[in-house]
């Protein structure tokens, strides 16, 4: 792709929440070490979210993020509450 730089140290991470949820968004290096915590178990209302991951202070390489969404409906019994995790 013309003008695309594979070494761009800034990227956007976007996700949609179908309902109000607690969210954690953490970035890791290839060795599994946490390098950035963009969201720390925060309550978010349903909607679209975008966060910037700025790796200018990190060495170039491959990084992964983990998105954990805890869907909680207080009217549901505890054993029906759900937690979802994504690794990208």
C-alpha positions as CSV (number, residue, x, y, z in Angstrom):
1,X,0.0,0.0,0.0
2,X,1.6,3.3,-1.0
3,X,2.5,5.5,1.9
4,X,1.9,2.8,4.4
5,X,4.6,2.4,7.0
6,X,4.8,-0.9,8.8
7,X,6.8,0.8,11.5
8,X,4.2,3.3,12.5
9,X,4.4,3.5,16.3
10,X,0.8,4.7,16.8
11,X,-2.3,2.6,16.1
12,X,-6.0,2.8,17.0
13,X,-7.9,-0.1,18.7
14,X,-11.6,0.1,18.3
15,X,-14.5,-2.0,19.6
16,X,-18.3,-1.9,20.0
17,X,-20.1,-2.7,23.3
18,X,-23.6,-4.1,22.7
19,X,-24.5,-3.2,26.4
20,X,-23.1,-1.5,29.4
21,X,-20.0,-3.5,30.6
22,X,-16.8,-3.4,32.6
23,X,-13.8,-3.3,30.2
24,X,-10.1,-4.0,30.4
25,X,-7.8,-3.4,27.4
26,X,-4.2,-4.3,27.8
27,X,-1.3,-4.5,25.3
28,X,1.5,-7.1,25.6
29,X,4.8,-7.8,23.9
30,X,5.7,-11.2,22.3
31,X,7.0,-12.4,25.6
32,X,3.7,-11.8,27.3
33,X,4.8,-8.8,29.3
34,X,2.3,-6.0,29.8
35,X,3.5,-2.9,28.0
36,X,0.4,-0.7,28.2
37,X,-2.9,-0.7,30.1
38,X,-5.3,1.4,28.0
39,X,-8.5,0.6,30.0
40,X,-8.4,-0.8,33.6
41,X,-11.6,-2.7,34.5
42,X,-13.7,0.5,33.9
43,X,-17.4,0.7,33.5
44,X,-18.4,1.8,29.9
45,X,-21.9,2.4,28.5
46,X,-22.9,0.6,25.3
47,X,-21.4,2.2,22.2
48,X,-18.3,2.4,20.0
49,X,-14.9,3.1,21.6
50,X,-11.5,3.9,20.1
51,X,-8.2,4.1,22.0
52,X,-4.8,5.1,20.7
53,X,-1.9,2.8,21.4
54,X,1.3,4.8,21.2
55,X,4.4,2.7,21.1
56,X,7.0,5.4,20.4
57,X,8.8,4.6,23.7
58,X,8.9,0.8,22.8
59,X,11.2,-1.1,20.5
60,X,9.8,-2.0,17.1
61,X,8.2,-5.4,17.1
62,X,4.9,-7.2,17.3
63,X,2.4,-6.4,20.1
64,X,-0.9,-8.1,21.0
65,X,-3.8,-6.7,22.9
66,X,-6.3,-8.4,25.2
67,X,-9.8,-7.0,25.4
68,X,-11.9,-8.3,28.4
69,X,-15.5,-7.4,28.5
70,X,-17.6,-8.4,31.5
71,X,-21.3,-8.2,30.6
72,X,-23.4,-7.9,33.7
73,X,-27.1,-7.6,33.9
74,X,-28.1,-7.2,37.5
75,X,-31.5,-8.9,36.9
76,X,-29.7,-12.1,35.8
77,X,-28.6,-14.8,38.3
78,X,-24.8,-14.7,38.9
79,X,-24.2,-18.0,37.0
80,X,-25.7,-16.3,33.8
81,X,-23.4,-13.3,33.9
82,X,-20.9,-13.4,31.1
83,X,-17.3,-12.5,30.6
84,X,-15.7,-12.4,27.1
85,X,-12.1,-12.1,26.2
86,X,-10.5,-11.3,22.8
87,X,-6.8,-11.6,21.9
88,X,-5.5,-9.8,18.8
